[in-house]
Structures are given as C-alpha cells and as structure tokens.
Amino acid sequence: MYFCGVNNPILATNAVNVMIQELKIKNFMSFRDEVTLSFEATKDKTFEDSHIIEVAPGVRLLRFAMVYGANASGKSNLLYALEFLRSFVFEKTTDLEEQTGTTPFKLDAVTPKEPSEFSLKYFLGDIRYWYELKLDQKRVYLERLYYYTSAQPTKLFERTWERGESVLYFNPAVVKISTTAKEELSLKCLPNMSFFAARAQVNVSMPEIDTAREWFRNGVMPIVEPETEMFEYASEKMLDDNGLKKYLLNFVNHADFNISDVKTDLVKRPLSKRFVDMMLLDESTPANVKEQLKKDTSIDSARTQFVHSVRNVRGEETYTLPAGSQSAGTMRTIGIEAGIFEALNKQAFIFIDEIEASLHPDLVEFIIEQFLSQRKRAQLLVTTHYDPLLNTVGDDLIRKDSVWFTEKDETGNTDLYSLVEFKGLNRISSLQKAYRNGVFGALPNIK
C-alpha cells in the first residue's frame, strides 16, 4: 500500500517523547492469569522507517499494534487496563471508603479476594521507567517506580501496606527528600489512592519522580470507544487550533469526502428551563454558577459547518451544511483524526476500541496508513474485527509483530498472544483466510 503522506506541519510542541515498551496485567476484568502486551519489535526489518523507533541502543519499539478477537473475548478489557492506570494514578480521594475502581476476575471463587496487578515499562526520551501497582478494591498493597541508568533498574520509590497503613520508601541515592516532606506524603497517601495522587498535594521537589509522571499526565490519551463523542472534541479543539483544522482538511481531501472547508465558531445555545431549575435547586451547585444561571440561561457551544464543493451542469458550486447533515462515519473519522493529531503533536500514546465502527474498511486502512506516514514517537493501539487488514501484513502496510489476538477459554479467562508466536507464517498465502479457518484461534465459538 502506498503512503501518500498527507503533508502537514505537525509541530512537536509540548512533546513528551513517551513510548510504551511493555504492559503486564493480572487478575483484572477477564484477565485472570498474567498476560503481556509488548511493543518491542522483532529483528524483522519490514517497514523499519514507518513502524519502528529506536528509543535506546538496541531497543526498537513498534509505533502500531492491533488486536483481534471474538466479541467478549477481552479485547476491550486490554484497553480498559490502560485506561484504568491512566486515570487511577491521578485520582484524588478524601473518603477512605471509596473504592479504587479496579475489577478483579470474577468467574472464580478465589480471584475476587486477590489484588489486581499491573506492570508498565515505558521510555521517556531515552530513559526507561518501570512502574508496578498491586491493589484490590479497597487499598494499594504495592506501588513501585524504577528507572534504568544501566542494565539494572534503580528503585526511585516503593510504597507498601504494612500493619494497616501505607509505608513509603525513597532511594536516598537518587531522591533527596526531607523527613518532614516524607511524613506529609505518608499522611496524604491514603490506602485507596496512588502515590502520584498524594504527591500532587505536597509542595516538594522530586524531579526524578515528577519526570516519570509525564507518562500518566501527557504521555497517554483517554480511550476512544465507539460511543466516545470525538466530533465534539474536534470542534472544540478547532476553535483555537488552526493547525488541527489544516490537518483535518488535508485528511478529508485525501480521503475524498467532498469537503473543501470546515468552519467552526462559538454560538449561544439556550439551556432548557428544566435543567436550569434543577441546577438552581441542587445544593451542590456552586453559588457563582447559580448567580450566572440567573443572569444568562444560555451556554457557549462550538458550531461546526462543512463546505461541500460539487460539480454539476452549472459548473462548480459550494454549499455550507451543518454538522448534523454529515454521516456518522464522517463525524467519527474527523473525531478520531483530531485525537491522532494530538497524539502526533504530543508524541503520545492513543488507543482506539473497534476502530472500524461506522467506518468503511478502506478508510480504516487509510487512517492507519496516514498515522504511520508521520515519523513521530506517537503510538497507536487499536482493537478490530476487520480481518481484511490481515492481508496487508508482511508486504503491504502492517508488520507481523504488530498483530495480537485475544481468546477466552472455558473458564472465562482471556489469553493474549502475538501472531509471531505461530510458525510457518511465510508459507501462508492469506493470513485473513488462515484466521477465518481458525489457524490463529480468537474466533467466536458458534455452534
């Protein structure tokens, strides 16, 4: 497949240069046993320039991965694990009874009583970090952060659960922190929230740890699901980001959407009387918000309109149509591309569940193609049922080590495995047909 290369000036402002190397999950949702998703590339040199970033000498990481599997096989749960980590590390709480939000494997008599476990290795620049988290629905039992200045990891901090309280340890050779600051952090570090959330409440300098926090703050974007309102996100972003507008116009022009321009402005939309009355009666509504609602019962909202160019018997004409007149596929494409634009801009990680939802198969390939054509440290992980993509593996668009499968066994446990674990791939003329014929598993068990 030819990379037509949409020519866009993607500026790496506020780039965090983060790439995930490996994620391990255990006892989370449908993953009872430990599984590993690795972005480390094999020795295969296929699509080296577009797929691979050498983040450190000898460490080559993939920019793209896709996961196949039957419905309810655990594909989405893999993404939910990433989303859980992304949100939990900054989730502040003052209520000791509030649950952590983790969900253990429930189809077993033992696992619901055991903690969930996560292990994440990632690069920030050329420095590798390793974060570990072990928790149940009530408390964190173990939290650790390492970094690598040599082949062996150096511990930055460790948080354990001992005698009914969280105990913090900082490596004195690396993290310089006073006794007073450590005591304050210990007080803030409630059992049902992360160390990073506690650290955000204490005014202390910990540059080595704070640098690692960049992955959680800016290095990974929120999950994009089929029902995520990405078009609204794109509209809001276009109000003050002309670069995004140019990027989207370039994309839709190459994708032949018949759209010649996009216009976005702010308009006032009236709030319903029922909503206003409800907000005014609600005791939790801040006083300043209530005062504003008494003065103005409208809200500023982004309005996006599309200029379509057509050619008919009168020649070339243009028509401006509201966003509501566009197809669901057009709106989702624009939303997804707005998210990918930000991931490229930040050189961050973005993950999309069921990327083919509302999209034509050729458009799915084009989205992946355009992402890979940008030589950035951004990473894209998608789940999909669109198996014709398998016929682009090897010599067209996608590398073999970018393909993963999820399969649920009779106990309800999800296994995660890579295409490269199978032998004889070079002798298979059609990976799509092989998949359909059950060679790789990960198919619905229809009886």
N, C-alpha and C positions, 0 to 999 in steps of 0.2 A: 504494500500500500504506500502511496506517495505522500510524503509530508509536504503539503502545500505551504505550510508555515505562515500563518497569519502574522503580518508584520506589525507588531505592536510594541511601543516603548514601555515595557514593564520595568518600572523603576524599583530597585531593591531598597526602598526607604523603610526604615524600621524593621529590616530583615533580621530574623533571629537565627538563621542558618542551622536549623534543627533537623535531624533525621533520625527516625526510629530504626534501631538495629534488630530488636527482638522484644516480643511480648509473650510472657507466660501467664497462664490463667489456671486456677484450680478451684473447684467447688464454687463456681459462680454460674447461676442460672442452669443451663443444660450441660455445662462442662463439669462433670464430676471429677474426672481424672485430669491430671495436668496436661495441657496442650501448649504448643509453641508455634507462634507465627513469627517467621524470620524474614527480614528484608535483606539478608546477606546474600549476595549473588554467588552463583556457582562460577566455575572457571570458564564457562561458555562466553565467547566474545561477541555473540549476536547482539546487534543494536547497542553496542557499547556506548556510543556517544549520546543517545537519547534516553537510555534506560538506567545508566549506571553513573553514580557519583563516587569517586574515591575520596572518602572523608578523612582517611589517615593512610599512611603507607601500608599497602596490602589489604585494606578494608574497603571493599566495594559494596555499596548499598544500592538496592533497587529503588526506583522512583515510583513504581506502579505495581500493584498486586490486585488480583480479582479472585473472588471466592464463589464457587458453585456448590449447589446442594439442593436437596428437595425442600419443599415447604416444611417448616417446623423442624428442620434439621440442625439449626443452631447458627446459621449464617449471621443473622441479625444480632444474636447474642454476643458474637465476637466483637461487633461494633459497639454494642452496649457496654462491654467491658472497658473499652477505651473511653467511652463517654462517661462511665462511672468514675474512672480515675481522674478525668479532666475536671469534673465538677466537684468530686469529693475533696480534693486537696485544698480547695479554697472555701469550702462550705463552713461558715461560722455558726456556732450554736451557743446558746446560754442555758439550754434545757438539758439536763442530764438524762432525761427520759426519752429524748428524741433519738430515733433510730438512725444508724449510719447510712442506710439505703442500699446496702449490699443484699443480694438474694442468693442464698446457698442452693445447691442441688437438692430438690425436694422429693424426688422419687426414690427415696432411700430412708431407712429408719435411723441411720447414723449421721449422714452428712448435714442435715439441718441443724445439728447441735455443734458442728465443727466450723471453724473460720474459713472464709474465702481467702485465697492467696493470689497475689499479683507480683510480677517481676517485670520491670521495664528497663531495657538498656537502650540508650539513645546518645547521639552525638550532638553537642552544641559547639559549632565550629569544628575544631579537630580534637576536642576533649570529649572522652566518653564518660557517661554517667550511668549509674546503676541504682535504681530505686526499687525497694521492696516494701510491700504492705501486706499485713495479715490482720484480718478483722472479722468480727461477726456483726450481728445487727445491733449489738449494744456497745461494743468497745473495740479499740485498736489494741492488738496484742503485740505487734511488732511493726516498726517502721524504721527503715534504714536507707541511707544515701551514701554511695561511694562515688569516687571519680578515679580516673586512671592517669597517672603521670608516668607509668611504666607498664610492664606486662601484668603486674599485680594491682588489684584495686586498693585504694586508700579510703578508709572509712572517714566520712565527714561528720555524721551524727547517727545515733541509734536511740530509738525510743522503745522501751519495753513496758510490760504490765507486771508489776511486782507488788505483792501484798496490798492489792486493792487500789493501786494508783499508778499513774504514768511516770516512768523514770527516764530522764534524758541524759544522754552521754554525748559530749562533743570531743572530737580528737584535738587535744591541746596543741599538737604539732602543726595543725592547719587552721583550726577555727579558734580565734582569740576572742574570748567572751568572759565578762566579769561574773563573779559569783552572784551578784545582785540581779544581773540580766538573766542568768540561768534560772534563778529562783522564780523570777517573774514569768519566764517562759513556761516553767513547770506548772505554775498556777493557772495560766491561760490554756494549757494543753489538756483540755477536757477529754475524758476517755472515748467519747463518741465523735471526735473530730480529728483532723490530721494535724501534724506538727506545723505544716506550712500555714494552715489557717490560724494557728496560735501565734506563729511568728509574725504574721501581718499585724497583730495587735500590740507588738512590743517594739519600741523605738531602740533598736540595737543594730550595729553594723556587723553583718555576716556575709561579706561579698562572695565567698566561695559557695555558700548555700544559696544565696539570692540569685546568683548566676544560673544555677541549676533550676530554679523556679521558673525561668523563662520558658521552659518547655510547656509547663502547665498553663502559664498565663498567655503566651503568644504563639507557642510553637504548634499547637493543635487547635483546630477549629471545631465548633459544635457539630454533632452528627447531622447529616442531611438525610431525612427519611422521605418516602413518597408524599406524605402529607405535610411536610415542612413548608411553610409559606415563604419560599425563597424569592418569589417575584416581588413581594412586598419589601423584602430585604434589599433587592436590587434597586427598586425605585427609590428607597430612602438613600442608598449609597450614591446614586447618580445625581442627587441634588447638589452635592458639593464635591464630586469626584469626576472631573471631565475625562480623566484617563480611563475610568471604567466605561464611560459612555462610548469613547472611541474604540475600546476593546470589544464591547458588545456589538457595535455596528460592524466592525471588521468581521466578527464571527458570523453574524446573521447574513451578511452579504456573501460570505464564502459558502454558507450553508443553504443559500438560495431561499430565504424566507420572504423575498419580495418586499423587504423593509428597507427604505432608504434613509430614514432618520427616526430618532427617538426624542421626544420632548417630555421633560419632567419639570413640574413646578409644584408649589405649595398652594393648596386651596383650603378653605374653611368648610368643614363638614359638620352639620348640626348633630348634637347628641340627642338621643331620644329622651323625652320627659321622664320616662320610667327609669332610665339609667341615672339621670341627674338626681331624681328624688331618692333613689337607692343610695347613691354616694353621699348625699347630704344627711341621710338618716344613719348611715354607717358610722359607728363610734371610732372605728379605726382610720377613717379618712382624715388626713392632716388638716388642721384649721386653715392653713393658707390655700389648700386645694378647694376647700368648701367656699372660701371667700371668692376665689377665682370663678368657681362654677356659678355663683350668684350673679357675677358680672357678665360672664360670657359662657353660653352653653354650646359652644362650637369647639372644634379641635382642628388644628393644622394637620393636614394629611397630604402625602405625596400623590400627585396625579401624573400618570404616565400615559402618553399618547404616541401612536405609531403612524409614521408617514409611509404610505404604500405607493410605490410607483408602478403604473400599469401602462401597457401599450395597446391601443385599440384603433378603431377606424379614424378617430380624430387625432391620432398621434400619441405622444407620451403625456400622461396625466398623473397627478398626485392627489391622494386622498388621505386625510387625517382621521384615524379611527381610535376610539378609546381602548384601554387595555382589556375591557370586558369582551370586546369583539374578537380577541385573539384566541387561538386554540389552546387547550390545556398543555399540549406539547410545546408550543412556542413559549408560553409563560414559564414552564418548568425549565426549559432549556436556558432561557435568559437568567433565571434564578441560579441554576447550577453553575453557569459560566461566571456569574458575579462572585460566587463562592470560590471558584477556581482562580479567578483573577486575584482575589485577596490572598489565597494560599501562595500563588506565584509571587505576589508582591512582598509578602512576609517571608517567603521561602519556608512555609509551614506545612503541616500535615492536614489533609482533608479526607473525610471518609463518607461515602455515599451508599445508602442502602437501596437495593433494587434500582440501579441506575437507569434501567430500561423503562421504568414506569412512565407511561404517556409519551414515550419517545419512539420514533421509527428506528429500526435496527441500524440503518446506515448512519443515523445521527449519533447513536451510541458510539459507534466506531470513530466517527469524526471528532467527538468530544475527547475521547482518549488520545486520538492522533494529535490533536492540537495541544493537549496538555504535554505530551511527550516531545513535541517540537520545540518547546521552550526549555532552554538549557538552564534550569534552576534546580536548587536543592529541595524544592517542594516535593511532597509525596502524595499519592492518590491511592486509596484503597476502596474498592467497590465490591458489593455483592450483586449477583446477577443470575437470572435464569436463561439469558440469551446465549445459547450454546453455539451458534454460528461463529461467535468470536473465537472459538477454539480452532477454527480453520485459518485464523490469522497468526497462530502460534508457530514460531520457529523461523519462518522466512518472509513474513509479511508485516506484522505490527507488534506482536507481543512475544516476550521471551517465555521459555518453558518454565523457568523458576519463578515466574510471576503468577502462576496458576495454582490455586488451592481448592480443596474440597472439604465439605463438612458432611458427616454421615452419622446418624443416630442409630444406636444398636437397640436390642430388645429390652435393655434395662433403662432406656431413656437417655443414656449418656452420649454426648456428642464427641466424635473424634474429628480432629483437624489434621489434614495431611496434604503434602505437596505433590504436584504432577511428576516432579523429577524423582520421586521415590519409586516410580514404575520403570521397569527395564524394557528395552526394545522400542522406545518411542520413535526412533528414526525409521523403524520398519512399518510404522502405522501411516497409511496414506491419508486418512482423515481422522483427526482427533475428535471431531464432532460425532462422527458415526461410532467411533470406539466408545465415546461417552454414552451415547444413546443405547449402545448394546451392552452397557453395564461393565465395561472393562475397568473403569475407574471408580465404580460404585457411585455414591452420592446421588442416587435417583429415588423417586418416590416408589414405595413398595405397593403397587396397585395389584389387587388380587381379583 
